[in-house]
Amino acid sequence: MTDLYAVRVLAVAPAHRRIQLRVTAFNPDVWHWPLPDKSFFLRDLEEDGTVLDLLDDEDDGVDRDFVESVERTATRNYPFTVAAEERLSESGRGFPRESEGPFNQMSPESAAAFLRCEEMRVGADYDVVVTDSRLIAHLKAGDWWRTAAYPGI
């Protein structure tokens, strides 16, 4: 599947079952789609190996509907305008590759490019509450990944 979004962990509070995520559309096919919703986070987090292991082990008691709530706390460049698209095409560089490591460990140039990409593309920040802290306990601020997850459009 084609990656559509980049997701970056802003903060994690396993004791509260809460994770703050920044989602940015980097694939042009999704710039005009609705912003991510609860179904997006179910699809996205299911791609994580730790989450899959918990879901596959029926004795762990983790339900498939493991996202309790989602609150959008900020938006960027939504709706995406022609002017925003022109600025983006003039900027040149795309998202760094995941092989460059967690955001906090990227070279200064890659981290700056990452932030410019987030700033110029459609995106939003979210507070996500899960039903079990084990689903997010392995994540830390600065982790990021690309995902083929999509909102329930």
N, C-alpha and C positions, 0 to 999 in steps of 0.2 A: 504494500500500500504506500501511497505517497504521503510524506509528512506534510502536515498542514499548518501546525502551530508549534511554537516553542513555549515551554512552561518552565518558569524559574521559581524556586522556593525562596520566599522572602523571610519567612519565620516559621518555626515549628514549635508547638506546645503539646507534646504527647499527653501530658497529664490532663490537659483540657480537651484532648482529641481534636485539636484545631491546627490547621496549617494555612498559611497565607501564601497564595500563589499569584504570580504575574503571568498572564497568558497573552502571547503576541502572535498575530497571524503573519506568517512570512510567505505563505504560498498565495500568489495573486488570485487563485481561484476562490479564496474565502474572504477576500477583503470586503465584500459586500454582503456576506452572510450575517445572520443574527449572531450576537455575542454568545460565548459559551454559557451553558446552563448546567443543571444537575446531571443530566444524561452525559454531557461532555466529560465531567469529572469521573463518573462511573467508568466510562470507556477508557479514559486516559489512565487512571490509576490501575485498572485491570491489566494494562500492558506491563506493569512492574512485576518482576519475578517474585519478590517478597509477598506482594499482595496476592498474586496468583497461587502461591503455595498455601497461603492462609485460606483462600477460597476453595481450593481443591481438597483440603483436609477437613472433612465433615465433622471431625471431633473437636475442631478449634472453635466452633460456634460463631463463625463470622458469616453473616448473611450476605447474599449477593447484592442486596440494596444497602450497601455499606456507607453511602454518603447521606448523612442525616440532614444537613442543610448547607446551602450555598448563599452567600451574600456578596453581591458586587459592591466594591468599595470605591472604585475609581475607573474611569474609562479614558482612553486615548484615541484620538483621530476617528471617532465613531459618531456619525456615519462617515465613511471614507469619501472624501471629495476628490474632484478632478485635480484641484490645486495640490492636495496632499499627495496624490499619485505622481504628479509632476515633480514635486520636491524629492520624493522617494527615488524616482528614476534618475534624477540628477546626482543623488548621493553616492551611487556606485556600488559600495560594498554590501554584501548580504550577510546573513547570520554566520557567525563562526561555526565550525564543525564541533560536534560533541567530543571529538578526540582532543580538543584543546583543554578539556578538563572542566572542573567546577568553576563557576564565575569568579569566585574568590581566589582562584589559583591561575587564572589566565594572565597572559602577558598584558601589560598596560595598554598596548595597542589593540589587542583583541577585546579586552574589557570595554574600552572606549567605543569600539565599533559595535559591540553588543548593545551598549546603552543607546547609541544612536539609532540602531535598528528598532529597539523597543520604543523609542521616542517618536519615530517617524511612521510606524505602522499601526494598524488597528490593534487595539489591545485593551485589556482590563485587568484589574487586581481583584482578588477574591479572598474572602474568609470561608474556608471549607471546614465543616465539622464532620468527622467520620464516627462510625458507631463503635470502633475498637481502636485503641491507641496503637496497637501493634501494626496497624496498616500504615502508619506514618512515622513510627519510632526510628526507622533506619534512615530517614531523610534529614538533611540539614540545610540551613540557609546557604544559598549559593549553588546548590545542586540545580541542574537544569537538564532538559531533554527535549527532543523533538517528538511530536506525536501525530499519529494519523487520526486521532479521536476527532469527533465533530459534534456540534450542538444538535439537539433533537429538532432539526428543521423539517 
